[in-house]
Amino acid sequence: MPTVYVDVELDECSDEELVTEVERRGYAVFDDVDADLLPAAVDALRRGDKQEGFILLERAITTLKGLLLN
């Protein structure tokens, strides 16, 4: 299969168009993320502290509240 490079400026797309395309490709898009908490959550999970990691993830991504520890 040949490779084709496409140069796209993201400023040419609306946020809604980008979200729609990303979701169409199977990804989840969260608009309620506190990115400052994510590194601590990742660190806790890497240490094997799942409870702390999931608590921090729930705080960072409020959509996940109640889903991770049940």
N, C-alpha and C positions, 0 to 999 in steps of 0.2 A: 504494500500500500504506500503510495507516495506521501510525502510530508508537505504540508502547505502552511506557511507562516502567515498569520493575520495580525495586523497592527490595529489595535482598537484602543481608543481613548475612553476610559470609563466615565469621564465627564459627559460623554455623548449619550449615556444611558441613564434613565431615571432609577432611583432606588427601587421602586416597585418592579421595574423590568429586571433588574439584577436579582432581586429576591425571588421573583417568579422563575427565572432561569435556574437558579441554584436549587430551588425546591423541586423543579422539574427533573433535575439530575439526581434526586434522591436525598438531598441534604436537608437538615433542619436548620431553620434560621430563627435565632432568638434575638429579640430587641431589648431585652431586659437584663443584660449581662453587666456585672461589675467586674471588669477585667483586672482590677487590682487584687481581687481575691483568688483568681485562678492559679497563680504560681504557688501559693500556699497549699491549695487543694491538690495540685499535682505533686508537690513535695510530700505531703502526707500520704498520698496513695503510693508513691514510689518507696516510701519507708515501710509500707505494708499496713499503715494505720487507716483501714478502710472507713471506720466510723467517722474519724475526724475529717478525712478526705471528702466523704459524701456530705457531711454537714457543711463544709466549706463550699462544696459545689452547689448545694441547695441555696446557700446565701448568695453565691455569685450569679446563679441562674435561677431566679425565683420560679420560673416555669416548672422546674424539677422538684419543687417543694412537695414533700410527702411521697415521692416516687422512689427514692433511692434506698431508704432504710426500711421500708415495709417488706 
